[in-house]
Amino acid sequence: MISFKGVHFPKEVILYAVFFYVRYGVSYRDLEEIMKERGVQVDYGTLNRLVINYSPLISDETKNSKRTVATS
C-alpha cells in the first residue's frame, strides 16, 4: 500500500496526475493546465516531484498485483 501521509494534495489528485502524465506523455506545463481546468491549482514543479516520487511506487504495486502468465 502506498502511503500518502503528509502530502498536500488528496490521494485521488496525485494518482490522477501521475496516471495522466505517464499514460499520455504530456508536458508538466500542459498537465498543470489540465489540472487547473479540473479545479486543482498545482505548479508544474510540484507535478514533477509527484511523478518522480510516486510513479515508481505505483509501478511496483501493479507489478506485485499482477498474476503470473505462464510458468516454465
Secondary structure per residue as TSV (DSSP state, phi and psi in degrees):
chain	resnum	aa	ss	phi	psi
A	1	M	-	360.0	132.5
A	2	I	-	-83.0	132.4
A	3	S	-	-92.2	124.8
A	4	F	-	-107.9	22.7
A	5	K	T	-70.5	133.2
A	6	G	T	83.3	11.0
A	7	V	-	-95.6	143.5
A	8	H	S	-68.3	-36.2
A	9	F	S	-98.2	153.9
A	10	P	-	-64.9	157.4
A	11	K	H	-56.8	-41.1
A	12	E	H	-63.6	-38.1
A	13	V	H	-66.7	-43.5
A	14	I	H	-64.0	-47.1
A	15	L	H	-63.8	-39.1
A	16	Y	H	-64.4	-44.9
A	17	A	H	-64.6	-45.0
A	18	V	H	-65.9	-44.4
A	19	F	H	-60.1	-46.4
A	20	F	H	-64.4	-41.0
A	21	Y	H	-65.7	-46.2
A	22	V	H	-71.7	-42.0
A	23	R	H	-71.0	-45.3
A	24	Y	H	-104.9	-9.2
A	25	G	-	63.0	35.4
A	26	V	-	-79.0	162.5
A	27	S	-	-75.9	164.6
A	28	Y	H	-66.6	-34.2
A	29	R	H	-69.5	-38.2
A	30	D	H	-66.2	-40.8
A	31	L	H	-64.1	-35.4
A	32	E	H	-60.7	-42.6
A	33	E	H	-67.5	-38.9
A	34	I	H	-63.1	-43.2
A	35	M	H	-67.4	-35.6
A	36	K	H	-64.5	-38.4
A	37	E	H	-62.5	-28.6
A	38	R	T	-92.6	7.1
A	39	G	T	90.1	13.8
A	40	V	-	-112.7	117.1
A	41	Q	-	-89.2	107.2
A	42	V	-	-142.1	142.5
A	43	D	-	-83.9	151.9
A	44	Y	H	-65.9	-28.0
A	45	G	H	-66.9	-38.6
A	46	T	H	-66.3	-39.6
A	47	L	H	-62.5	-38.9
A	48	N	H	-60.0	-47.3
A	49	R	H	-64.1	-39.2
A	50	L	H	-63.8	-43.8
A	51	V	H	-65.4	-43.7
A	52	I	H	-64.0	-39.8
A	53	N	H	-77.3	-40.5
A	54	Y	H	-102.1	-20.4
A	55	S	H	-65.0	-40.1
A	56	P	H	-65.8	-36.0
A	57	L	H	-66.7	-42.0
A	58	I	H	-65.8	-40.5
A	59	S	H	-61.6	-44.4
A	60	D	H	-63.3	-40.8
A	61	E	H	-62.7	-42.5
A	62	T	H	-70.6	-36.0
A	63	K	H	-64.7	-39.1
A	64	N	H	-70.3	-28.5
A	65	S	H	-89.1	-9.7
A	66	K	S	-75.5	146.1
A	67	R	-	-83.4	155.6
A	68	T	-	-74.7	143.1
A	69	V	-	-86.1	-48.6
A	70	A	-	-149.0	154.9
A	71	T	-	-117.1	152.2
A	72	S	-	-135.0	360.0
